[in-house]
Amino acid sequence: MRDQNRVLQTVLDANPVIPVVTIEDPDLAVELARALLAGGISAIEVTLRTAAAIEAIKTIAKTIPEIAVGAGTVLTPAQYALAATSGARFCVAPGASPALLDAAEASAVPLLPGAMTPTEVLSLLERGYRLQKFFPAEAAGGIAMVQAMASPIPAVRFCPTGGVTAQSAFRYLSLPNVICVGGSWVAPETMLQSRDFSGITHLASAAAGLRVRERKA
């Protein structure tokens, strides 16, 4: 678990924002990854919500190794195994079941498990998960909720995801227990469909600069 936490922390520390994308056309995957890299983002979460997701993960992993491609919305051990063999460097789940955690701990691919309540956070911490996805962030209390958990549970750092925007990301990132945020605004579906990769690069550049500005503040 220590090694998994270290690998995952390296990815999350390098990216204040992890773009969360749903890819319908795997042919767009490489151009999308290149656009994000050009903007300074070196990680991407491809959600397993479409038939094209696994092919997109395979393509990015093989063609653009400079970007850490993760599999999102991983719900079952079977999905975990498929993501791992497809080249995913990390997996992300909206929650955490015992079966999913067992699969993750048997794999070399690290998991960012989801938690919403202090009880869920502590349960994951007992199993060694010091990095957790706070989901659904805005619906579960947003910035105030994450801030409230900082003092009683200082060992855990969160990646708030779900309703986080370009406007609220800065406020999340200013909290000491937030390592990064997840968001779909960096590579919106409309830009993907129109192949506006220069626009995605522009959004990625703004996202990559969030932590730099926070540290200077």
Z-matrix of the N, CA and C atoms (Angstrom, degrees):
N
C 1 1.466
C 2 1.526 1 111.60
N 3 1.353 2 116.13 1 -35.66
C 4 1.457 3 118.99 2 178.71
C 5 1.516 4 111.47 3 -59.84
N 6 1.340 5 115.62 4 -43.93
C 7 1.466 6 119.67 5 -179.80
C 8 1.525 7 111.03 6 -65.28
N 9 1.326 8 116.52 7 -40.43
C 10 1.463 9 120.15 8 178.65
C 11 1.521 10 110.95 9 -62.91
N 12 1.330 11 116.74 10 -43.90
C 13 1.468 12 120.09 11 178.19
C 14 1.521 13 111.39 12 -61.01
N 15 1.336 14 115.79 13 -38.87
C 16 1.463 15 120.20 14 -178.80
C 17 1.531 16 111.13 15 -66.09
N 18 1.325 17 116.24 16 -44.68
C 19 1.471 18 120.82 17 178.89
C 20 1.522 19 110.55 18 -61.69
N 21 1.323 20 115.97 19 -47.75
C 22 1.462 21 119.96 20 -178.58
C 23 1.519 22 111.38 21 -65.78
N 24 1.321 23 117.52 22 -40.75
C 25 1.460 24 120.22 23 179.92
C 26 1.518 25 111.43 24 -61.71
N 27 1.325 26 117.32 25 -37.67
C 28 1.460 27 120.70 26 178.65
C 29 1.521 28 110.86 27 -59.99
N 30 1.337 29 116.38 28 -42.78
C 31 1.466 30 120.97 29 179.70
C 32 1.524 31 110.73 30 -66.97
N 33 1.321 32 116.80 31 -47.79
C 34 1.463 33 120.69 32 -175.51
C 35 1.529 34 112.04 33 -70.51
N 36 1.319 35 116.98 34 -37.59
C 37 1.463 36 120.23 35 178.58
C 38 1.527 37 112.13 36 -61.79
N 39 1.323 38 115.79 37 -32.16
C 40 1.466 39 120.51 38 -176.11
C 41 1.525 40 112.82 39 -79.74
N 42 1.340 41 117.21 40 -10.74
C 43 1.465 42 120.45 41 -173.60
C 44 1.519 43 111.03 42 -136.49
N 45 1.325 44 117.80 43 102.33
C 46 1.462 45 119.14 44 179.26
C 47 1.520 46 112.66 45 -59.88
N 48 1.330 47 116.64 46 -26.65
C 49 1.463 48 121.52 47 177.44
C 50 1.527 49 108.76 48 -128.02
N 51 1.330 50 116.36 49 127.63
C 52 1.460 51 121.73 50 172.95
C 53 1.523 52 107.47 51 -99.69
N 54 1.331 53 118.90 52 111.66
C 55 1.463 54 120.17 53 178.71
C 56 1.529 55 110.89 54 -64.49
N 57 1.303 56 116.37 55 129.33
C 58 1.464 57 122.41 56 177.13
C 59 1.528 58 107.13 57 -104.99
N 60 1.336 59 116.34 58 116.80
C 61 1.456 60 119.91 59 -172.60
C 62 1.525 61 111.20 60 -126.51
N 63 1.321 62 114.64 61 148.33
C 64 1.460 63 122.84 62 172.82
C 65 1.512 64 106.83 63 -116.09
N 66 1.322 65 116.52 64 113.14
C 67 1.463 66 121.32 65 -173.38
C 68 1.525 67 110.42 66 -104.47
N 69 1.311 68 115.39 67 121.13
C 70 1.465 69 121.74 68 177.30
C 71 1.522 70 111.70 69 -92.05
N 72 1.337 71 116.77 70 -27.60
C 73 1.455 72 122.40 71 -176.82
C 74 1.526 73 109.26 72 -122.12
N 75 1.346 74 118.48 73 108.03
C 76 1.466 75 119.98 74 -176.94
C 77 1.524 76 113.16 75 -63.23
N 78 1.340 77 117.80 76 -18.78
C 79 1.461 78 120.40 77 178.43
C 80 1.527 79 112.32 78 -66.09
N 81 1.343 80 116.57 79 -18.15
C 82 1.461 81 120.28 80 179.71
C 83 1.529 82 112.37 81 -86.35
N 84 1.322 83 116.73 82 -10.67
C 85 1.457 84 120.80 83 -170.25
C 86 1.525 85 113.25 84 -60.65
N 87 1.327 86 117.14 85 -47.03
C 88 1.460 87 120.39 86 -176.31
C 89 1.523 88 111.23 87 -66.64
N 90 1.319 89 116.95 88 -44.82
C 91 1.474 90 120.26 89 179.12
C 92 1.521 91 110.37 90 -62.44
N 93 1.324 92 116.77 91 -38.06
C 94 1.461 93 120.49 92 178.08
C 95 1.532 94 110.30 93 -63.78
N 96 1.323 95 116.63 94 -47.22
C 97 1.459 96 120.24 95 -179.92
C 98 1.525 97 111.05 96 -60.58
N 99 1.320 98 116.70 97 -42.21
C 100 1.468 99 119.97 98 178.80
C 101 1.525 100 111.39 99 -64.46
N 102 1.316 101 116.96 100 -38.35
C 103 1.463 102 120.82 101 179.77
C 104 1.523 103 110.72 102 -64.83
N 105 1.335 104 116.77 103 -40.39
C 106 1.463 105 120.38 104 178.59
C 107 1.520 106 111.01 105 -66.43
N 108 1.329 107 116.62 106 -44.03
C 109 1.465 108 120.28 107 178.55
C 110 1.520 109 111.82 108 -60.97
N 111 1.319 110 115.36 109 -39.53
C 112 1.464 111 119.29 110 179.76
C 113 1.525 112 111.16 111 -63.32
N 114 1.328 113 116.40 112 -26.94
C 115 1.457 114 120.66 113 178.51
C 116 1.514 115 113.96 114 -90.57
N 117 1.337 116 117.09 115 -1.92
C 118 1.458 117 119.89 116 177.38
C 119 1.509 118 115.44 117 98.16
N 120 1.335 119 117.68 118 10.20
C 121 1.461 120 121.95 119 177.22
C 122 1.522 121 108.70 120 -102.28
N 123 1.339 122 116.95 121 126.66
C 124 1.464 123 120.00 122 -175.11
C 125 1.525 124 113.47 123 -116.44
N 126 1.338 125 116.64 124 23.46
C 127 1.463 126 120.81 125 176.20
C 128 1.518 127 109.11 126 -147.65
N 129 1.320 128 115.60 127 152.72
C 130 1.460 129 120.73 128 179.26
C 131 1.523 130 108.77 129 -149.34
N 132 1.307 131 117.36 130 140.96
C 133 1.462 132 122.42 131 174.88
C 134 1.526 133 108.23 132 -108.46
N 135 1.324 134 116.12 133 113.57
C 136 1.465 135 121.97 134 176.99
C 137 1.521 136 107.63 135 -96.94
N 138 1.316 137 117.28 136 115.56
C 139 1.462 138 120.50 137 -176.39
C 140 1.524 139 110.89 138 -75.33
N 141 1.331 140 115.56 139 141.84
C 142 1.459 141 120.79 140 179.10
C 143 1.528 142 110.04 141 -85.32
N 144 1.307 143 115.36 142 57.76
C 145 1.469 144 120.43 143 -177.98
C 146 1.520 145 112.33 144 -111.97
N 147 1.303 146 117.25 145 -1.90
C 148 1.454 147 121.08 146 -179.13
C 149 1.527 148 109.68 147 -133.04
N 150 1.324 149 115.30 148 161.23
C 151 1.462 150 120.63 149 178.05
C 152 1.528 151 111.52 150 -67.22
N 153 1.330 152 116.28 151 -19.84
C 154 1.462 153 120.79 152 -176.82
C 155 1.527 154 112.82 153 -88.67
N 156 1.314 155 118.14 154 -7.27
C 157 1.467 156 120.92 155 -170.67
C 158 1.525 157 113.12 156 -61.28
N 159 1.321 158 117.76 157 -49.02
C 160 1.466 159 120.30 158 -177.32
C 161 1.519 160 111.12 159 -64.36
N 162 1.319 161 117.06 160 -40.58
C 163 1.465 162 119.85 161 177.89
C 164 1.527 163 110.55 162 -63.61
N 165 1.327 164 116.58 163 -38.69
C 166 1.460 165 120.66 164 178.09
C 167 1.528 166 110.89 165 -63.82
N 168 1.329 167 117.17 166 -42.04
C 169 1.462 168 121.19 167 178.39
C 170 1.523 169 110.22 168 -62.94
N 171 1.326 170 116.70 169 -45.26
C 172 1.468 171 120.68 170 178.46
C 173 1.529 172 111.07 171 -59.14
N 174 1.330 173 115.95 172 -44.64
C 175 1.464 174 120.75 173 -176.52
C 176 1.520 175 111.66 174 -65.22
N 177 1.330 176 116.64 175 -45.60
C 178 1.463 177 120.08 176 179.72
C 179 1.528 178 110.48 177 -64.19
N 180 1.334 179 116.24 178 -45.62
C 181 1.462 180 120.13 179 -177.95
C 182 1.527 181 111.70 180 -60.65
N 183 1.316 182 116.82 181 -37.89
C 184 1.461 183 121.04 182 -177.35
C 185 1.522 184 112.19 183 -79.94
N 186 1.334 185 116.77 184 -38.36
C 187 1.463 186 120.82 185 -170.69
C 188 1.522 187 113.44 186 -93.52
N 189 1.333 188 117.17 187 -35.59
C 190 1.470 189 121.63 188 -176.23
C 191 1.530 190 108.96 189 -124.24
N 192 1.324 191 118.00 190 71.43
C 193 1.471 192 119.52 191 -177.67
C 194 1.523 193 113.83 192 -65.06
N 195 1.343 194 116.92 193 -14.69
C 196 1.470 195 119.60 194 179.34
C 197 1.525 196 112.31 195 -68.71
N 198 1.321 197 117.44 196 -17.42
C 199 1.459 198 120.23 197 179.97
C 200 1.523 199 108.91 198 -105.88
N 201 1.318 200 116.06 199 134.29
C 202 1.464 201 121.25 200 178.12
C 203 1.516 202 108.22 201 -83.93
N 204 1.315 203 115.97 202 107.76
C 205 1.460 204 119.90 203 -178.44
C 206 1.525 205 109.32 204 -92.67
N 207 1.321 206 115.35 205 129.35
C 208 1.450 207 121.00 206 179.34
C 209 1.513 208 110.89 207 -115.51
N 210 1.314 209 115.99 208 156.71
C 211 1.459 210 122.16 209 175.94
C 212 1.516 211 108.55 210 -102.84
N 213 1.324 212 115.80 211 125.59
C 214 1.455 213 120.47 212 -178.92
C 215 1.514 214 112.60 213 -106.90
N 216 1.327 215 115.00 214 167.59
C 217 1.467 216 122.39 215 -178.02
C 218 1.521 217 110.29 216 54.74
N 219 1.334 218 115.73 217 42.28
C 220 1.467 219 121.09 218 176.11
C 221 1.532 220 107.60 219 -81.77
N 222 1.323 221 116.39 220 121.53
C 223 1.462 222 121.04 221 -171.85
C 224 1.516 223 114.18 222 -115.36
N 225 1.341 224 117.77 223 -22.98
C 226 1.460 225 120.77 224 -173.20
C 227 1.529 226 111.11 225 -133.01
N 228 1.330 227 117.32 226 159.72
C 229 1.463 228 119.79 227 174.51
C 230 1.527 229 112.62 228 -58.51
N 231 1.328 230 117.63 229 -35.97
C 232 1.467 231 120.41 230 179.06
C 233 1.524 232 110.81 231 -63.27
N 234 1.317 233 117.46 232 -42.95
C 235 1.466 234 120.99 233 177.52
C 236 1.527 235 110.10 234 -64.16
N 237 1.334 236 116.29 235 -38.34
C 238 1.466 237 120.16 236 179.92
C 239 1.523 238 110.22 237 -61.63
N 240 1.321 239 116.10 238 -47.32
C 241 1.462 240 120.66 239 -179.19
C 242 1.518 241 111.19 240 -63.10
N 243 1.341 242 116.82 241 -40.78
C 244 1.458 243 120.68 242 179.91
C 245 1.523 244 110.85 243 -65.46
N 246 1.322 245 116.87 244 -43.06
C 247 1.465 246 120.59 245 178.77
C 248 1.528 247 110.81 246 -61.73
N 249 1.327 248 116.38 247 -42.57
C 250 1.460 249 120.91 248 -178.12
C 251 1.527 250 111.29 249 -64.42
N 252 1.321 251 116.74 250 -42.70
C 253 1.472 252 119.63 251 -179.03
C 254 1.526 253 111.89 252 -75.70
N 255 1.323 254 117.21 253 -13.32
C 256 1.465 255 121.45 254 179.57
C 257 1.523 256 112.64 255 -90.71
N 258 1.317 257 116.75 256 -2.98
C 259 1.462 258 120.15 257 176.89
C 260 1.508 259 115.75 258 106.10
N 261 1.333 260 117.94 259 4.92
C 262 1.468 261 119.85 260 178.09
C 263 1.522 262 109.77 261 -62.82
N 264 1.323 263 116.40 262 135.27
C 265 1.474 264 121.34 263 179.46
C 266 1.533 265 111.52 264 -89.63
N 267 1.327 266 116.48 265 -17.99
C 268 1.454 267 121.10 266 175.52
C 269 1.517 268 108.14 267 -157.03
N 270 1.324 269 116.77 268 160.18
C 271 1.459 270 122.09 269 176.94
C 272 1.526 271 108.85 270 -122.41
N 273 1.321 272 115.47 271 150.58
C 274 1.466 273 121.73 272 -179.53
C 275 1.527 274 107.90 273 -129.57
N 276 1.329 275 116.21 274 134.79
C 277 1.455 276 121.28 275 179.94
C 278 1.521 277 109.99 276 -125.28
N 279 1.338 278 117.49 277 147.58
C 280 1.466 279 119.61 278 178.55
C 281 1.522 280 112.79 279 -74.45
N 282 1.326 281 116.04 280 -17.14
C 283 1.458 282 121.90 281 178.64
C 284 1.515 283 108.61 282 -149.08
N 285 1.339 284 116.65 283 -149.37
C 286 1.458 285 119.33 284 179.48
C 287 1.526 286 109.71 285 -162.13
N 288 1.323 287 116.10 286 113.23
C 289 1.461 288 120.85 287 174.00
C 290 1.524 289 108.48 288 -99.36
N 291 1.335 290 118.34 289 157.82
C 292 1.466 291 119.70 290 177.40
C 293 1.521 292 112.91 291 -55.69
N 294 1.326 293 117.52 292 -41.10
C 295 1.470 294 120.59 293 -179.31
C 296 1.521 295 111.03 294 -64.45
N 297 1.321 296 116.93 295 -40.83
C 298 1.467 297 120.12 296 -179.98
C 299 1.528 298 110.82 297 -67.19
N 300 1.320 299 116.47 298 -40.75
C 301 1.462 300 120.19 299 178.86
C 302 1.526 301 111.23 300 -65.34
N 303 1.325 302 116.58 301 -38.65
C 304 1.464 303 119.65 302 177.24
C 305 1.527 304 110.57 303 -62.43
N 306 1.332 305 116.27 304 -41.94
C 307 1.465 306 120.50 305 179.27
C 308 1.517 307 110.68 306 -64.11
N 309 1.323 308 116.80 307 -40.94
C 310 1.463 309 120.98 308 -179.40
C 311 1.522 310 111.11 309 -65.37
N 312 1.310 311 116.63 310 -41.81
C 313 1.458 312 120.49 311 -176.95
C 314 1.527 313 112.30 312 -72.55
N 315 1.341 314 116.44 313 -17.16
C 316 1.463 315 120.68 314 176.30
C 317 1.527 316 111.68 315 -91.22
N 318 1.335 317 116.14 316 -2.95
C 319 1.458 318 121.42 317 -175.96
C 320 1.523 319 110.54 318 -109.25
N 321 1.329 320 114.84 319 154.92
C 322 1.471 321 119.23 320 174.67
C 323 1.516 322 111.46 321 -81.74
N 324 1.327 323 116.84 322 -11.26
C 325 1.469 324 122.07 323 -179.50
C 326 1.528 325 108.93 324 -87.90
N 327 1.332 326 118.68 325 121.62
C 328 1.459 327 120.70 326 -175.83
C 329 1.521 328 113.43 327 -72.68
N 330 1.316 329 114.88 328 155.52
C 331 1.461 330 122.76 329 179.96
C 332 1.522 331 110.66 330 -114.54
N 333 1.335 332 115.73 331 137.25
C 334 1.461 333 122.72 332 167.63
C 335 1.525 334 105.67 333 -105.46
N 336 1.336 335 117.67 334 95.58
C 337 1.466 336 120.29 335 -175.62
C 338 1.519 337 111.60 336 -82.27
N 339 1.321 338 115.62 337 153.78
C 340 1.452 339 120.12 338 -179.45
C 341 1.521 340 112.81 339 -92.58
N 342 1.332 341 115.59 340 144.95
C 343 1.459 342 122.24 341 176.15
C 344 1.525 343 108.21 342 -146.86
N 345 1.335 344 115.58 343 151.24
C 346 1.460 345 119.67 344 -178.61
C 347 1.529 346 112.30 345 -126.83
N 348 1.319 347 117.09 346 -31.97
C 349 1.462 348 120.98 347 -176.35
C 350 1.526 349 110.58 348 -113.18
N 351 1.341 350 118.10 349 160.70
C 352 1.463 351 120.23 350 176.22
C 353 1.526 352 112.96 351 -56.87
N 354 1.328 353 117.43 352 -35.85
C 355 1.462 354 120.02 353 178.67
C 356 1.517 355 111.01 354 -64.13
N 357 1.325 356 116.76 355 -43.20
C 358 1.464 357 120.10 356 177.88
C 359 1.525 358 110.85 357 -65.01
N 360 1.324 359 116.57 358 -40.88
C 361 1.463 360 121.18 359 179.05
C 362 1.526 361 110.37 360 -61.12
N 363 1.331 362 117.27 361 -44.86
C 364 1.460 363 120.89 362 -179.10
C 365 1.526 364 111.66 363 -67.81
N 366 1.326 365 116.90 364 -37.09
C 367 1.460 366 120.68 365 178.55
C 368 1.521 367 110.77 366 -61.93
N 369 1.329 368 116.62 367 -41.43
C 370 1.459 369 120.86 368 177.84
C 371 1.523 370 111.10 369 -70.09
N 372 1.319 371 116.61 370 -38.22
C 373 1.464 372 120.30 371 179.09
C 374 1.528 373 110.53 372 -62.48
N 375 1.336 374 117.21 373 -37.17
C 376 1.460 375 120.99 374 178.26
C 377 1.527 376 111.60 375 -60.75
N 378 1.327 377 115.81 376 -27.71
C 379 1.469 378 119.94 377 179.17
C 380 1.526 379 111.94 378 -94.09
N 381 1.329 380 116.16 379 6.92
C 382 1.461 381 120.50 380 172.89
C 383 1.507 382 115.78 381 98.57
N 384 1.333 383 117.81 382 6.46
C 385 1.463 384 120.35 383 -177.66
C 386 1.528 385 110.72 384 -88.35
N 387 1.336 386 114.76 385 100.13
C 388 1.466 387 120.95 386 178.65
C 389 1.527 388 112.10 387 -91.11
N 390 1.307 389 116.27 388 -11.71
C 391 1.461 390 122.71 389 175.19
C 392 1.521 391 107.71 390 -115.07
N 393 1.337 392 116.20 391 123.51
C 394 1.455 393 120.09 392 -175.74
C 395 1.524 394 110.75 393 -138.48
N 396 1.314 395 114.82 394 151.11
C 397 1.452 396 121.22 395 174.50
C 398 1.530 397 108.07 396 -88.26
N 399 1.306 398 117.92 397 124.06
C 400 1.466 399 121.14 398 175.07
C 401 1.521 400 107.00 399 -91.05
N 402 1.337 401 116.00 400 110.73
C 403 1.465 402 120.91 401 -171.35
C 404 1.526 403 110.40 402 -146.46
N 405 1.339 404 116.46 403 142.20
C 406 1.472 405 129.13 404 -9.00
C 407 1.523 406 109.85 405 -80.75
N 408 1.296 407 116.99 406 118.71
C 409 1.460 408 122.70 407 -165.60
C 410 1.527 409 114.00 408 -54.13
N 411 1.305 410 117.08 409 -59.16
C 412 1.466 411 119.43 410 -175.26
C 413 1.521 412 111.65 411 -66.49
N 414 1.325 413 117.47 412 -41.24
C 415 1.462 414 120.94 413 -179.32
C 416 1.524 415 112.16 414 -68.25
N 417 1.338 416 116.75 415 -24.78
C 418 1.467 417 120.94 416 -176.69
C 419 1.524 418 113.60 417 -95.11
N 420 1.305 419 117.67 418 12.70
C 421 1.458 420 120.22 419 176.97
C 422 1.510 421 115.28 420 116.56
N 423 1.329 422 115.99 421 -7.71
C 424 1.451 423 120.68 422 171.73
C 425 1.522 424 115.13 423 58.93
N 426 1.314 425 114.67 424 -144.06
C 427 1.460 426 122.14 425 -174.93
C 428 1.526 427 111.36 426 -58.91
N 429 1.328 428 117.37 427 -40.94
C 430 1.463 429 120.36 428 -178.48
C 431 1.523 430 111.73 429 -62.24
N 432 1.324 431 116.89 430 -38.60
C 433 1.464 432 120.83 431 -179.45
C 434 1.526 433 110.99 432 -68.86
N 435 1.318 434 117.12 433 -45.11
C 436 1.471 435 120.26 434 178.98
C 437 1.528 436 109.96 435 -62.37
N 438 1.306 437 116.42 436 -43.36
C 439 1.465 438 121.71 437 -179.84
C 440 1.530 439 110.62 438 -62.07
N 441 1.335 440 116.65 439 -38.80
C 442 1.462 441 120.70 440 -178.20
C 443 1.526 442 112.25 441 -66.03
N 444 1.336 443 117.65 442 -25.84
C 445 1.465 444 120.48 443 -178.83
C 446 1.525 445 113.03 444 -87.73
N 447 1.327 446 117.37 445 -8.90
C 448 1.462 447 120.49 446 -175.28
C 449 1.525 448 112.49 447 -63.75
N 450 1.312 449 117.73 448 -44.24
C 451 1.464 450 120.28 449 -175.97
C 452 1.529 451 113.00 450 -75.51
N 453 1.360 452 119.30 451 -48.35
C 454 1.472 453 118.11 452 -178.38
C 455 1.526 454 114.15 453 -74.74
N 456 1.355 455 118.57 454 -23.39
C 457 1.467 456 120.89 455 -178.37
C 458 1.532 457 108.50 456 -129.34
N 459 1.327 458 118.31 457 66.29
C 460 1.462 459 121.09 458 -173.07
C 461 1.531 460 114.01 459 -71.37
N 462 1.333 461 117.68 460 -15.54
C 463 1.466 462 120.36 461 -175.92
C 464 1.520 463 112.89 462 -75.13
N 465 1.334 464 116.90 463 -15.47
C 466 1.467 465 120.29 464 -174.83
C 467 1.521 466 111.03 465 -103.64
N 468 1.331 467 114.99 466 136.22
C 469 1.466 468 120.97 467 172.91
C 470 1.521 469 107.46 468 -116.26
N 471 1.320 470 115.68 469 142.57
C 472 1.455 471 121.34 470 -170.88
C 473 1.518 472 113.47 471 -113.40
N 474 1.326 473 113.56 472 153.90
C 475 1.461 474 122.42 473 167.06
C 476 1.531 475 106.23 474 -116.17
N 477 1.335 476 118.39 475 88.18
C 478 1.460 477 120.06 476 179.21
C 479 1.528 478 111.24 477 -63.15
N 480 1.320 479 115.64 478 132.40
C 481 1.461 480 121.97 479 -178.68
C 482 1.524 481 108.76 480 -145.00
N 483 1.327 482 115.02 481 141.17
C 484 1.460 483 119.29 482 179.32
C 485 1.512 484 110.52 483 112.59
N 486 1.327 485 115.23 484 92.87
C 487 1.457 486 120.11 485 -179.62
C 488 1.516 487 113.93 486 87.29
N 489 1.338 488 118.27 487 -0.23
C 490 1.467 489 121.22 488 177.81
C 491 1.528 490 108.06 489 -72.58
N 492 1.324 491 116.25 490 136.86
C 493 1.458 492 121.47 491 -177.41
C 494 1.527 493 110.73 492 -120.81
N 495 1.317 494 114.72 493 172.78
C 496 1.471 495 119.40 494 176.22
C 497 1.524 496 110.32 495 -60.76
N 498 1.318 497 116.64 496 -29.48
C 499 1.463 498 120.83 497 -178.36
C 500 1.532 499 112.11 498 -79.01
N 501 1.337 500 117.61 499 -36.84
C 502 1.469 501 120.06 500 -177.03
C 503 1.520 502 113.20 501 -89.90
N 504 1.337 503 117.49 502 -16.33
C 505 1.465 504 120.74 503 -176.58
C 506 1.525 505 112.18 504 -56.64
N 507 1.319 506 117.00 505 -42.47
C 508 1.467 507 121.34 506 -178.25
C 509 1.525 508 110.87 507 -58.89
N 510 1.334 509 116.49 508 -41.08
C 511 1.467 510 120.31 509 -178.76
C 512 1.523 511 111.07 510 -68.09
N 513 1.321 512 117.11 511 -39.73
C 514 1.472 513 119.57 512 175.03
C 515 1.519 514 110.44 513 -61.46
N 516 1.325 515 116.63 514 -46.72
C 517 1.462 516 121.16 515 -175.43
C 518 1.527 517 112.81 516 -66.51
N 519 1.311 518 117.26 517 -17.41
C 520 1.467 519 120.17 518 178.14
C 521 1.526 520 112.17 519 -78.06
N 522 1.342 521 117.56 520 -11.11
C 523 1.462 522 120.97 521 -179.49
C 524 1.528 523 110.04 522 -81.01
N 525 1.323 524 117.73 523 141.05
C 526 1.469 525 120.48 524 -175.97
C 527 1.526 526 113.85 525 -67.40
N 528 1.327 527 117.91 526 -21.72
C 529 1.466 528 120.32 527 -177.88
C 530 1.529 529 112.44 528 -102.01
N 531 1.321 530 117.30 529 18.84
C 532 1.471 531 121.52 530 175.47
C 533 1.520 532 108.63 531 -111.84
N 534 1.317 533 116.77 532 121.88
C 535 1.461 534 121.85 533 179.41
C 536 1.521 535 111.38 534 -90.62
N 537 1.332 536 117.17 535 -31.66
C 538 1.462 537 122.96 536 178.42
C 539 1.516 538 107.48 537 -169.76
N 540 1.306 539 117.26 538 178.58
C 541 1.461 540 121.58 539 174.14
C 542 1.523 541 108.22 540 -129.32
N 543 1.323 542 115.31 541 157.93
C 544 1.460 543 120.21 542 174.23
C 545 1.515 544 108.80 543 -110.09
N 546 1.330 545 116.29 544 139.83
C 547 1.459 546 118.00 545 -178.19
C 548 1.512 547 113.00 546 -158.41
N 549 1.313 548 115.48 547 149.25
C 550 1.465 549 120.95 548 -179.21
C 551 1.524 550 111.99 549 -94.21
N 552 1.347 551 117.85 550 -6.43
C 553 1.462 552 118.90 551 -175.06
C 554 1.529 553 112.67 552 -73.06
N 555 1.341 554 117.97 553 -17.53
C 556 1.465 555 120.35 554 -177.90
C 557 1.525 556 111.49 555 -70.93
N 558 1.329 557 116.11 556 -33.27
C 559 1.472 558 120.46 557 178.94
C 560 1.519 559 108.50 558 -135.42
N 561 1.345 560 117.12 559 70.67
C 562 1.464 561 120.38 560 -176.01
C 563 1.524 562 112.42 561 -65.78
N 564 1.321 563 114.50 562 151.79
C 565 1.469 564 120.73 563 -177.23
C 566 1.514 565 112.15 564 -57.64
N 567 1.323 566 117.14 565 -37.08
C 568 1.462 567 119.53 566 -179.16
C 569 1.528 568 111.39 567 -62.14
N 570 1.331 569 116.92 568 -40.02
C 571 1.466 570 120.48 569 178.62
C 572 1.522 571 111.42 570 -69.84
N 573 1.323 572 116.61 571 -37.01
C 574 1.458 573 119.65 572 177.35
C 575 1.527 574 110.79 573 -63.07
N 576 1.322 575 115.38 574 -46.17
C 577 1.470 576 119.77 575 -178.11
C 578 1.518 577 111.63 576 -63.72
N 579 1.322 578 116.98 577 -36.33
C 580 1.462 579 120.70 578 -179.60
C 581 1.524 580 112.50 579 -88.78
N 582 1.334 581 116.85 580 1.00
C 583 1.468 582 123.22 581 -178.75
C 584 1.535 583 111.98 582 57.12
N 585 1.317 584 115.26 583 39.01
C 586 1.459 585 120.22 584 178.51
C 587 1.527 586 108.98 585 -86.50
N 588 1.309 587 117.23 586 71.24
C 589 1.455 588 121.08 587 -175.35
C 590 1.527 589 112.37 588 -74.93
N 591 1.318 590 117.33 589 -26.50
C 592 1.462 591 118.85 590 174.89
C 593 1.524 592 110.02 591 -67.49
N 594 1.334 593 115.82 592 -36.29
C 595 1.459 594 119.56 593 176.38
C 596 1.518 595 111.78 594 -65.67
N 597 1.340 596 116.52 595 -38.35
C 598 1.460 597 120.83 596 177.49
C 599 1.525 598 110.48 597 -65.93
N 600 1.321 599 117.04 598 -40.07
C 601 1.464 600 120.52 599 176.57
C 602 1.521 601 110.75 600 -60.26
N 603 1.316 602 116.67 601 -40.87
C 604 1.469 603 120.97 602 178.79
C 605 1.533 604 110.54 603 -62.63
N 606 1.344 605 117.03 604 -44.53
C 607 1.463 606 120.58 605 178.71
C 608 1.527 607 111.04 606 -66.47
N 609 1.327 608 116.50 607 -38.09
C 610 1.460 609 120.63 608 178.98
C 611 1.527 610 111.24 609 -64.68
N 612 1.324 611 116.40 610 -39.48
C 613 1.456 612 120.84 611 178.70
C 614 1.527 613 111.06 612 -62.70
N 615 1.325 614 116.22 613 -41.80
C 616 1.467 615 120.11 614 178.02
C 617 1.522 616 110.47 615 -65.39
N 618 1.334 617 116.87 616 -40.08
C 619 1.466 618 120.92 617 179.54
C 620 1.520 619 111.10 618 -67.00
N 621 1.324 620 116.71 619 -42.42
C 622 1.467 621 120.89 620 -179.37
C 623 1.521 622 111.58 621 -63.29
N 624 1.319 623 117.66 622 -27.62
C 625 1.457 624 121.56 623 -178.80
C 626 1.507 625 114.97 624 -84.02
N 627 1.314 626 117.98 625 -5.51
C 628 1.461 627 119.96 626 -175.45
C 629 1.522 628 112.54 627 -61.29
N 630 1.315 629 117.21 628 -45.28
C 631 1.451 630 118.64 629 -177.87
C 632 1.513 631 111.89 630 -70.65
N 633 1.332 632 117.45 631 -33.26
C 634 1.463 633 120.97 632 177.39
C 635 1.518 634 109.73 633 -60.95
N 636 1.336 635 116.26 634 -45.39
C 637 1.464 636 119.99 635 -179.46
C 638 1.526 637 110.11 636 -66.12
N 639 1.341 638 116.77 637 -38.36
C 640 1.458 639 120.44 638 -179.52
C 641 1.528 640 111.37 639 -62.59
N 642 1.329 641 116.47 640 -41.14
C 643 1.452 642 119.61 641 -178.82
C 644 1.525 643 111.60 642 -69.35
N 645 1.318 644 117.09 643 -28.81
C 646 1.464 645 119.75 644 179.16
C 647 1.518 646 112.37 645 -79.04
N 648 1.336 647 116.28 646 -21.30
C 649 1.455 648 120.50 647 -174.88
C 650 1.536 649 111.67 648 -67.27
